[in-house]
Amino acid sequence: MSAIQLAALARTVQPQRMLRRFLALDAVVTGANALAYLALSGPLGRFLGTGSGLLLGVGAFLAVYAAGVGLLAARPHPPATGVRIVVEANLAWTTVSLAALALWLTPTTAGAVWTVLQALSVAGFALLQHLALRQRQLSQD
């Protein structure tokens, strides 16, 4: 992905703003997911073919994670180490989600589709955040 394409996605050419926007978007989407899992664990569990207990646990984890990413996004200059941790956590989430689907989850068709879509979305956040961090570092050199 070129710097131009990345800037178009973030609607800014400033690498610092780009990075903060991708972190903020990740926090908002993850937070919304967390709230849905926490508030609707029973109906969503039945629809996705997972237990409500699993969704409650995942929802609680995602709420804490979203808050952390949101705090990072709120910083005027998010530290590179923190951003790298978020990128690696997003890649780990993607890997674990797909492995869980292949190895131990037995979701409904909707649940399988949802698992793949959310894993790809999280991988997309990781890619955008990594590229924005790299662009920020290049602009500082």
N, C-alpha and C positions, 0 to 999 in steps of 0.2 A: 504494500500500500504506500503510495507516495505521500509526501508531506502535503501536497495540494489536496489529495483526497481526504486525508486525515483532517486537515483544516476545514474542509467543506462539511465533514461530519460534525465537527465541533462548532461550526459557524464562527470560527475565529482563526486567525493566523498566529496568534500568540501562544507559543507552546505551553506556557504556564497556565493560561486559562483553559487551554485544550485539556491538559492533564486533570485539572480540578473539575472540569465538566464531566469527563468520563468517570472519574471517581464518584462524583455526586450522582450521576445517573445510575451507577452500580448500586450505591447506597439506597436510592429511592426504590429501584426495582426489587432489590433484595429485601428491603423493609416491607414493601407491599406483599411480597411473597410470604414473609414471616407472619404478618398480620393475618393473611388469609389462612395459613396453616394453623395458627393459634385459635382464631375465632371460629373456623369452620372445619376443624379436624375430623369430625364425624362424617358429615356429608362428603367432604373432599376425599376422605379415606375410602369411603364406599365407591365413589366415582372413579378414583384412581386405582383402586384395588390394593391399597396399603392400609395398615392398621392406623387407627387414630392416635395411638401412643407414639408411633414413629413420626407422624406429622407434628405432634406436639413437641417432641424433642428437636426435630429439625427446625420447627418454627422458632423455638427458644434460641437455638444456636444462631439461626439467621438474624434474629432481632439484635443479638449482641454484635454479630459481625457487621450488620448494616450500620449500627451506631458507630463502630470503630472506623469503618470506611467513611462514613459521614463526617466524623471528626477530622480525619485526614484530609478530606476534600475541603473542609472549612479553613484549613490553614492557608495563609497567603502563599507559602512556599512549601508544599508537602515534601518531607524528606525522602530522598531516593530510596533509602532502606525500607521505609514504610510502604512505599509504592511497590517495591519489589516483593515484599511480603504479601501484599494484596494480589499481585499478579500470580505469584506461586500458589497462593491459597485458591485462587480461582481455577488455576490449572489442575490442582489436586482435586477440587470439587468436581470438575469435569471428568477426570479419570475415575474417581470413586463412583460417581453417578452411573457412568457407562459400565463399569465393572459390576456394580450392584445389579444393574439390569440384566447383565449377561449371566451372573453367577448365583444370585440368591433371591432377588425380587421376583414375584409372580404377579405383576400388575395386570389390570384390564388393558385393553387395546389403547384406551385413552391415557391410561397411566404410563404405558410404554412410550407413546408418542410424546407425552408431557416430559418424561424423563429425558428423552433425546433432545427435545427442543430447549429445555432449560439448560442442559449441559452445553449445547452449542451456543446459547446466549451467553453463558458464563465464560466460555472460551473466547467469545467475541469481545467481552469486556477485558479479559486478560490481554488479548492482542492489542486492542485500542489503547489500553493503559501503558503497555510496554512501548508501543510506538510513540506515544505522546511523551513518555519519560525520555526516550532516546532523542526525540526531536528537541526537547528542552535542554538536554545535555549538549547536543550539537550546537544549539544556539548560544550556549554559554561559553563555548570554546573560542 
